[in-house]
Every structure is written in structure tokens, then in C-alpha cells.
């Protein structure tokens, strides 16, 4: 299935690269869009030395890990949020009759290779933050774990958003709140938010395990909300539970699909 995905993605990449100037401009635009998020953080720290007790480099570390996980998913699976268009147009039927899972086909449909620019930007920010912080390398093993965990969580959220559109075909913006909306929460330390919100994105929707809980371990920081230390290591388990729930929701959506107009 992985090979099939990349064959489909390569087809769209070749099509996009045929218009070289446009391809380069969109790649640069992707880098610029990501740079605006970083600029917002730098503006904040131009006026303060700490944000909710975290330094600029620590915030950039949290941003970089969340951004890398999110932009990888945005590049490779975000087209799942277009499923309502396929349902209304009747083109979903063509995906279902092919001998390849519909999830793979829809995720690769109209693949946009220029989004790689945002991935590169996220890697650059994370690399800078890690170098500037001089992290304890006995804790740094958590960094790749938290990035993979974040990728699984965001991919699961996109899958849930796609599954939701089987019922809400005329409200794709509701589904977007699961993906782009939740990513905005992870760009800053969760200690800037109210306790009830943080509890919700820890115990109900496990966004805190994208970069907050494991990030506290890497940075050697205590949780301002007082969660126990073992929570720092529950990211993979939380991601697995969310992924299983997303897979079940997707299967239910496919199972109850009744072609155009259903």
C-alpha cells in the first residue's frame, strides 16, 4: 500500500513539476507561510523574555516538533478532507471499485508536492531550537518518538475529519477544525490556556501528547498543571488508541456510504 501511495503521489508530482516556475513559486510560498508562524513567535519574544515560564528557544522547540508532525501529515494525508467533494460528485465510487484501499487513493489524490517547503521549514526551526537549548542527550531519544507520535495523532485526526464528512457533506469546515484548528493549539506551551481546555486535550482528544507532555520530559520541566511524570511517556499509547478509533470511524463511513446523494 505504501508503494501504491508513492506511485500515485509521484504522478501528481510530475504533473506539478511540468510547470516549473509555478512549482518553484508555490514551494517558496510554502516556506514563507511557515515563516509567518515563526515570525509571530519572535514578535512575542521581542516584548518579553518568557511566555508562561518558557523561553524563546523552548517555545521554538515545542513549535518545531508540532509543526514537523503536522506538516508531514498536511503534505501526505490532508487530501482526506476533500472526501465530501468526492461524495457529492459521485467520484468516491471509482475509488471503492479499485483494488487499493480508498484511504490510500484519497490521501494521494491531487498530491501537492510544494507543501514539502513547510516540512523543510519545520525541520530548520527544530534543528535550531535543539542546538540552541543544548539538550540533555539522555532525554533526546524522546524527540523522534514525539514526532512519530504527532504524525500518527494528526493522521488520525484527518481520518476522523474525513469520516465525519460522510455525515456532514456540506460542512467541510467543521472537519477542518479537527486538523488545522487543533494544530494552532500546539504551537505554544499549553500552560497559556485554561486548565479545563488542557484537560480536554489531554484526556479526551490527546493533543497534549503531540509535543507538550513529551516535550516537558525532553526539556526537563515539571508540568505547571501538576500531571504525574508517567504521563510524559503515554504518547504512543494515546496515538494508538486515537488511530484505532479513527480507523473504526472510517470503516463505518465507508460501510454506510450509499453512493451519490447518500
C-alpha positions in Angstrom: 0.0 0.0 0.0 2.9 2.4 0.7 4.3 1.7 -2.7 0.9 2.4 -4.3 0.6 5.7 -2.4 4.0 6.9 -3.6 3.3 5.9 -7.2 0.2 8.0 -7.1 2.0 10.9 -5.4 4.8 10.7 -8.0 2.2 11.0 -10.8 0.9 14.3 -9.3 4.4 15.5 -8.6 5.4 15.0 -12.2 2.3 16.9 -13.3 3.1 19.8 -11.0 6.7 19.9 -12.0 5.7 20.3 -15.6 5.0 24.0 -14.8 8.4 24.7 -13.3 8.0 28.4 -12.5 4.7 27.8 -10.7 6.2 24.8 -8.9 9.1 26.9 -7.5 6.8 29.8 -6.6 4.5 27.6 -4.6 7.4 26.0 -2.9 8.7 29.4 -1.8 5.2 30.4 -0.8 5.0 27.3 1.5 8.3 28.3 3.1 7.0 31.9 3.6 3.8 30.7 5.1 5.6 28.7 7.7 8.0 31.6 8.4 5.0 33.7 9.3 4.2 31.4 12.2 7.8 31.7 13.4 7.7 35.5 13.0 4.6 35.6 15.3 6.6 33.8 18.0 9.6 36.1 17.5 7.3 39.2 17.8 6.0 37.9 21.1 9.6 37.4 22.4 10.6 40.9 21.2 8.4 42.2 24.0 9.0 39.6 26.8 11.7 37.2 28.0 9.4 34.3 28.7 5.9 33.0 27.7 4.1 31.2 30.6 7.6 30.5 32.0 9.1 29.2 28.8 12.0 30.8 26.9 12.0 31.6 23.2 14.1 28.6 22.3 11.8 26.3 24.4 8.8 27.6 22.6 10.5 27.2 19.2 11.3 23.6 20.2 7.6 22.9 21.0 6.6 24.7 17.8 9.2 22.8 15.7 8.1 19.4 16.9 4.4 20.0 16.5 5.0 21.8 13.1 7.1 18.9 11.7 4.5 16.3 12.7 1.7 18.5 11.3 3.3 19.5 8.0 4.2 15.9 7.2 0.6 15.0 7.6 -0.5 18.1 5.8 1.7 17.0 2.9 0.8 13.3 2.7 -2.8 12.8 4.1 -4.6 16.2 4.2 -6.5 15.5 1.0 -8.7 13.3 3.1 -10.6 16.5 4.0 -11.8 16.7 0.3 -13.8 13.5 0.6 -17.1 15.5 0.8 -16.4 16.7 -2.7 -16.0 13.1 -3.9 -19.2 12.1 -2.2 -21.2 14.9 -3.8 -19.7 14.4 -7.2 -20.0 10.7 -7.1 -16.3 10.1 -7.8 -15.9 8.2 -4.5 -17.5 5.3 -6.2 -14.5 5.0 -8.6 -12.1 4.8 -5.6 -14.2 2.0 -4.0 -14.1 -0.3 -7.0 -10.3 -0.2 -7.4 -8.2 -2.9 -5.7 -6.5 -0.3 -3.5 -7.9 0.9 -0.2 -9.9 4.1 -0.6 -8.0 5.8 2.2 -4.7 5.5 0.2 -6.2 6.7 -3.0 -8.0 9.7 -1.5 -4.9 10.7 0.6 -2.8 10.7 -2.5 -5.4 12.3 -4.8 -4.2 15.7 -6.1 -1.0 15.4 -4.1 0.7 18.8 -3.6 4.5 18.3 -3.5 5.2 22.0 -2.9 3.9 21.5 0.7 7.3 19.9 1.3 8.6 23.5 1.8 6.8 23.8 5.1 8.3 20.5 6.2 11.8 21.8 5.5 11.0 25.0 7.4 9.8 22.9 10.4 13.0 20.8 10.4 15.1 24.0 10.3 13.3 25.5 13.3 13.5 22.3 15.3 17.2 21.9 14.4 17.9 25.5 15.6 16.0 25.0 18.8 17.7 21.7 19.7 21.1 23.2 19.0 20.4 26.4 21.0 19.0 24.6 24.0 21.9 22.3 24.5 19.5 19.5 25.4 20.5 16.6 27.7 21.1 13.9 25.1 20.0 11.3 27.7 16.5 12.6 27.2 16.8 13.4 23.4 15.7 9.9 22.4 12.2 11.2 23.1 12.4 13.7 20.2 11.9 11.2 17.3 9.3 9.4 19.4 7.2 12.5 19.9 7.5 13.4 16.2 6.2 9.9 15.1 3.5 10.1 17.8 2.5 13.5 16.5 2.3 12.2 12.9 0.0 9.4 14.0 -2.2 11.7 16.0 -2.6 14.2 13.2 -3.1 11.5 10.6 -5.8 10.0 12.9 -7.5 13.4 13.2 -7.5 13.8 9.4 -9.0 10.4 9.1 -11.7 11.3 11.7 -12.4 14.5 9.8 -12.8 12.6 6.6 -15.1 10.0 8.3 -17.2 12.9 9.7 -17.8 14.2 6.2 -19.8 11.0 5.3 -22.5 12.5 7.6 -21.7 16.3 7.1 -21.0 16.5 3.4 -22.0 20.2 3.3 -19.8 21.3 6.3 -16.2 20.5 5.5 -15.1 23.5 7.6 -16.3 21.6 10.7 -13.9 18.8 9.8 -11.1 21.3 9.3 -11.4 22.3 13.0 -10.1 18.8 13.9 -6.9 19.4 11.9 -5.8 23.0 11.2 -7.6 24.2 14.3 -6.1 21.7 16.7 -2.6 22.4 15.2 -2.9 26.0 16.3 -3.2 24.9 19.9 0.1 23.1 19.8 2.2 25.9 18.5 2.6 27.4 22.0 3.1 26.0 25.5 -0.3 24.6 26.8 0.3 26.5 30.0 -1.0 29.6 28.4 -4.5 28.0 28.2 -7.2 27.4 30.8 -7.0 24.3 32.9 -10.3 22.9 31.6 -9.1 23.2 28.0 -5.8 21.5 28.7 -7.6 18.6 30.5 -9.8 18.2 27.4 -6.9 17.9 25.0 -5.1 15.6 27.4 -7.8 13.1 28.4 -10.4 13.4 25.6 -8.5 14.4 22.5 -4.9 13.6 23.1 -3.3 16.7 21.5 -1.1 17.2 24.6 0.9 14.1 23.6 2.0 15.7 20.3 4.6 17.9 21.9 3.6 19.1 25.4 3.9 16.1 27.6 6.9 14.5 25.9 8.4 18.0 25.4 8.3 18.6 29.2 10.4 15.4 29.6 12.9 16.5 27.0 13.2 20.0 28.5 13.4 18.6 32.0 10.4 20.7 33.1 7.6 19.9 35.5 4.0 20.2 34.3 2.5 23.5 35.5 -0.8 21.7 35.8 0.6 19.0 38.1 0.1 15.9 35.9 2.2 12.9 37.1 5.5 12.2 35.5 4.5 8.9 33.8 2.2 11.0 31.5 5.3 12.1 29.6 5.6 8.6 28.2 2.0 7.8 27.2 2.1 9.4 23.8 2.5 6.3 21.7 -0.4 4.6 23.6 -2.6 7.7 23.2 -1.8 7.8 19.5 -2.6 4.1 19.0 -6.0 4.5 20.7 -6.9 7.5 18.6 -5.7 5.7 15.4 -7.8 2.7 16.2 -10.8 5.0 16.8 -10.2 6.8 13.6 -9.9 3.6 11.6 -13.2 2.3 13.1 -14.9 5.6 12.2 -13.5 5.5 8.6 -14.7 1.9 8.2 -18.2 2.9 9.4 -18.3 5.8 7.0 -17.3 3.5 4.0 -19.7 0.8 5.2 -22.7 3.1 5.3 -21.9 5.0 2.1 -24.7 4.6 -0.4 -23.3 6.4 -3.5 -24.1 9.9 -4.6 -26.8 11.7 -2.5 -26.4 9.3 0.5 
